[in-house]
C-alpha cells in the first residue's frame, strides 16, 4: 500500500498547493493514442485530477516533436523515456547541437520494456530470422526509435541494414504497416494499446526478445542506447510473450519546464505518489509503478525543486 504523509502541517501544505495549482489548467504532452506514453499520460492526468488538480493531456506524434514546445514553456509536463530527455538536454544525437536546457525531471515511472513483434503463426522465433525480411524502419517523426532498433539488433550481431526497410513515421504507424501486411514485424513497448490491437488483428503475436543476454551484448546495446538494460518477462505477462523471454528495458520519466511553479510540480508529484492505485486502474501496466522508486538517478538532468520538496517530505532519498 502506498505510504501517505499525514501530519497536519503536510496536509495544510498540500491544500495550499492544490489550491494554487487548480487555479490553472496544466497540460501533459504525450505521444499519439495507442502509444505507451499516451496510456501513461492519461493515467497520470487521472491521478492528478483525482487529487484535485485540473489536468489535461495533449497528444503529439512523439516526444522529439513536443519536447521543444515544453522547453519553451508551451506546456507544463511531458512523458518520455530518460534517454531521450538526456539527449534533448545536451543537444546530442538527433538534436544536432541544439540543447533544451529548461527541462527538469519530476519523477521516475515504471520501466519501458520493448519487444519486436511478429505474427505468432509466421514461423519466426528469433531475431536472426528477420534477416532479409521487410521490417519497419525510418521513423521520420520519432527519431528515438532508430537507436533502440540498433540496440535490439546488435544483440543478434545485426544492423538495420540487414533487413529490408519499410519506412514509417512512428511506432503507431509501424504497427499499422504490420497489420496491413507491409512488414513482417514492428517494434513497440509491451503493454501499449496498439500492441493489443495488433494482437487481435492478426490472430496473435510473438514478441521476440534479445538474442544474446551476456554482459558483452548488453555493453554493445548500450553503445546505441546508453540507459538500456535487460529484463525478463514471464510467459503470458503481455500479448506476444509466449514463453519467459529477455527484453530490452529503460527508465521512463515525467518531466517539466524549469519555470513551472514549485507548487504545481509538488502537487503533481504528490498525486502520483498517493494515487498509484488510480493510475493502475486507468492503465493496468502501471501496476508496475513503485512510488518509492520515483526518485531515481536523473543522469545528466536534475529534478525540479517542487519534486525535490515532496521527495524530502516523503523520505525518498
C-alpha positions in Angstrom: 0.0 0.0 0.0 1.3 3.5 -0.9 2.7 5.4 2.1 0.9 8.6 2.9 2.2 11.7 4.6 -0.4 12.5 7.3 1.0 15.3 9.5 -1.2 18.3 9.9 1.5 20.6 8.5 1.9 18.5 5.4 -1.9 18.3 4.8 -2.2 22.1 5.2 0.7 22.5 2.8 -0.9 20.2 0.2 -4.2 22.1 0.5 -2.4 25.3 -0.2 -0.5 23.8 -3.2 -3.6 22.2 -4.7 -5.5 25.5 -4.3 -2.7 27.3 -6.2 -2.3 24.6 -8.8 -6.0 24.1 -9.5 -6.4 27.8 -10.3 -5.0 26.9 -13.8 -5.3 24.0 -16.2 -1.9 22.2 -16.6 -1.1 20.0 -19.6 0.8 16.8 -20.1 2.2 16.2 -23.5 2.1 12.6 -24.7 2.7 10.5 -27.8 -0.3 9.6 -30.1 -3.3 7.5 -28.9 -2.3 3.8 -28.8 1.2 4.5 -27.7 2.6 3.6 -24.3 3.2 7.3 -23.4 -0.4 8.2 -24.2 -1.7 5.5 -21.9 0.7 6.6 -19.2 0.0 10.3 -19.6 -3.7 9.6 -19.3 -3.1 7.6 -16.1 -1.0 10.4 -14.6 -3.6 13.0 -15.5 -6.4 10.9 -13.9 -4.3 10.6 -10.7 -3.7 14.4 -10.7 -7.4 15.1 -11.3 -8.4 12.7 -8.5 -6.1 14.7 -6.2 -7.8 18.0 -7.1 -5.7 19.3 -9.9 -7.1 20.4 -13.3 -5.0 18.4 -15.8 -5.4 17.5 -19.5 -3.3 15.6 -22.0 -2.1 16.8 -25.3 -1.0 14.1 -27.8 1.7 14.6 -30.4 3.4 12.1 -32.7 6.4 11.7 -30.4 8.4 13.3 -27.6 11.0 14.7 -30.1 8.2 16.8 -31.5 6.7 18.1 -28.2 10.0 18.5 -26.2 10.9 21.9 -27.8 7.4 23.1 -27.1 7.7 22.1 -23.4 11.2 23.5 -23.3 9.9 26.9 -24.4 7.1 26.8 -21.7 4.3 26.0 -24.1 3.1 23.1 -21.9 3.8 22.2 -18.3 4.6 18.4 -18.4 5.6 15.6 -20.7 6.1 11.8 -20.6 9.1 10.2 -22.3 12.0 7.9 -21.6 15.0 9.2 -19.7 17.5 8.7 -22.6 15.6 11.0 -25.0 15.3 13.6 -22.3 19.0 13.4 -21.7 19.7 13.8 -25.4 17.3 16.7 -25.5 19.1 18.4 -22.6 22.5 18.1 -24.0 21.6 18.6 -27.7 23.2 15.2 -28.6 22.0 12.7 -31.3 19.1 14.0 -33.4 19.1 17.3 -31.5 22.1 18.3 -33.6 23.8 20.5 -31.0 20.6 22.4 -30.0 20.1 21.7 -26.3 16.7 22.0 -24.5 18.2 23.3 -21.3 15.0 24.2 -19.5 13.9 20.6 -19.0 13.6 19.2 -15.4 12.8 15.7 -14.1 9.6 15.3 -12.0 9.6 11.6 -11.3 10.6 8.1 -12.5 7.9 5.8 -13.6 7.9 2.0 -14.2 10.5 0.9 -16.8 9.6 0.7 -20.5 10.1 -2.9 -21.7 10.4 -3.2 -25.5 9.9 -6.1 -27.9 10.0 -6.7 -31.6 6.6 -8.3 -32.6 5.8 -10.7 -35.4 2.8 -12.9 -36.2 2.6 -15.9 -33.9 2.0 -18.1 -36.9 4.9 -16.6 -39.0 7.4 -19.3 -38.1 9.8 -16.5 -36.9 11.0 -17.2 -33.4 14.4 -15.4 -33.3 15.8 -12.1 -34.2 18.2 -13.7 -36.7 15.2 -14.9 -38.8 14.4 -11.3 -39.5 17.5 -11.0 -41.7 16.4 -10.1 -45.3 12.8 -9.6 -44.2 10.8 -6.3 -44.6 10.8 -4.5 -41.2 9.5 -1.2 -40.1 12.3 1.5 -40.2 12.8 5.2 -40.9 10.6 6.6 -38.0 10.8 10.0 -39.6 8.8 11.7 -36.8 10.2 9.6 -33.9 14.0 9.7 -34.1 14.3 7.9 -30.8 13.3 4.5 -32.3 16.3 4.1 -34.7 18.9 3.7 -32.0 16.6 1.5 -30.0 16.3 -0.8 -33.0 20.0 -0.7 -33.4 20.4 -1.8 -29.8 18.0 -4.7 -30.2 19.5 -5.9 -33.5 23.0 -5.7 -32.1 22.3 -8.5 -29.7 22.0 -10.8 -32.7 25.1 -9.3 -34.4 22.9 -7.5 -37.0 22.2 -3.9 -38.0 19.1 -2.3 -39.6 20.8 -2.7 -43.0 20.3 -6.5 -42.7 16.6 -6.0 -43.1 14.5 -4.6 -46.0 13.4 -1.2 -44.6 9.7 -0.3 -44.6 9.7 3.5 -43.9 7.1 4.7 -41.3 6.7 7.9 -39.4 6.2 6.5 -35.9 5.8 3.3 -33.9 2.0 3.5 -34.2 2.4 3.9 -38.0 4.7 0.9 -37.9 2.1 -1.2 -36.2 -0.4 -0.2 -38.8 2.0 -1.1 -41.6 2.5 -4.5 -40.0 -1.3 -5.1 -39.7 -1.6 -4.1 -43.4 0.9 -6.8 -44.3 3.7 -4.4 -45.4 6.2 -5.6 -42.8 6.8 -8.9 -41.0 7.4 -7.2 -37.7 7.4 -4.0 -35.7 8.9 -2.6 -32.6 6.8 -1.4 -29.7 6.6 -1.2 -25.9 4.9 -4.0 -24.1 1.6 -3.1 -22.6 0.6 -0.4 -25.1 -2.9 -0.4 -26.6 -1.6 -0.6 -30.1 0.1 -3.9 -29.4 -3.2 -5.3 -28.1 -4.9 -4.0 -31.3 -2.3 -5.8 -33.5 -2.6 -9.0 -31.5 -6.3 -9.1 -32.1 -6.0 -8.0 -35.7 -3.6 -10.8 -36.9 -4.8 -13.6 -34.6 -1.9 -13.5 -32.2 1.6 -12.1 -31.8 5.1 -13.4 -30.8 7.3 -10.8 -29.0 10.9 -11.6 -30.0 13.5 -11.0 -27.2 17.2 -10.2 -27.3 19.4 -12.8 -29.0 22.3 -12.7 -26.6 21.9 -11.9 -22.9 25.6 -11.7 -22.0 27.3 -8.7 -20.4 29.2 -8.1 -23.7 25.9 -8.0 -25.6 24.4 -5.5 -23.1 27.5 -3.3 -23.5 27.1 -3.4 -27.2 23.4 -2.5 -26.9 24.4 0.5 -24.7 26.6 1.9 -27.4 23.3 2.7 -29.2 21.0 3.3 -26.2 23.0 4.1 -23.0 20.2 3.6 -20.4 19.3 0.1 -21.7 19.3 -3.0 -19.5 17.9 -6.5 -19.9 14.9 -7.7 -18.1 12.8 -10.9 -18.2 9.0 -11.1 -18.7 7.3 -14.3 -17.8 5.1 -16.2 -20.2 1.7 -14.6 -20.5 2.8 -11.3 -18.9 1.7 -9.3 -22.0 0.5 -10.0 -25.6 3.1 -11.9 -27.5 5.1 -13.1 -24.6 4.7 -16.8 -25.3 7.5 -18.0 -23.0 9.8 -16.5 -20.4 11.8 -14.0 -22.5 14.5 -11.4 -22.0 13.8 -7.9 -23.5 15.5 -4.5 -23.5 14.2 -2.1 -20.9 15.0 1.5 -19.9 13.7 4.2 -17.5 10.6 6.4 -18.2 10.0 9.8 -16.6 7.6 12.6 -16.2 9.4 15.9 -16.8 8.6 19.6 -16.8 9.9 23.1 -17.5 12.2 24.8 -15.1 9.8 27.7 -14.7 6.7 25.7 -13.8 5.8 26.8 -10.3 7.1 24.7 -7.4 3.6 24.3 -6.0 2.2 22.8 -9.3 5.1 20.3 -9.6 4.9 19.4 -5.9 1.2 18.8 -6.3 1.6 16.5 -9.4 4.5 14.6 -7.8 2.4 14.0 -4.6 -0.6 13.0 -6.6 1.4 10.3 -8.5 2.8 9.0 -5.2 -0.5 8.8 -3.4 -2.7 7.8 -6.4 -0.7 4.8 -7.7 -3.9 2.7 -7.5 -5.8 5.2 -9.7 -3.0 5.0 -12.3 -3.1 1.2 -12.3 -6.9 1.2 -12.6 -6.6 3.6 -15.6 -3.8 1.6 -17.3 -3.1 -1.8 -15.7 0.6 -2.0 -16.7 1.1 0.9 -14.3 0.7 -1.6 -11.5 4.5 -1.9 -12.0 5.0 1.7 -10.9 6.6 1.8 -7.5 6.1 5.1 -5.7 9.1 4.7 -3.5 11.3 4.5 -6.7 10.2 7.9 -8.0 13.5 9.5 -7.1 15.8 7.6 -9.5 19.2 8.7 -11.0 18.4 11.6 -13.4 21.7 11.2 -15.2 22.7 14.5 -16.9 19.5 16.2 -15.8 18.2 17.5 -12.5 14.9 17.3 -10.6 12.6 20.2 -10.4 12.7 21.9 -6.9 8.9 21.2 -6.5 9.6 17.5 -6.9 12.5 17.6 -4.5 10.4 19.3 -1.9 7.9 16.4 -2.0 10.7 13.7 -2.0 12.2 15.2 1.1 8.8 15.2 2.9 8.2 11.6 1.8 11.6 10.5 2.9 12.7 9.4 -0.6 16.4 9.7 -0.7 
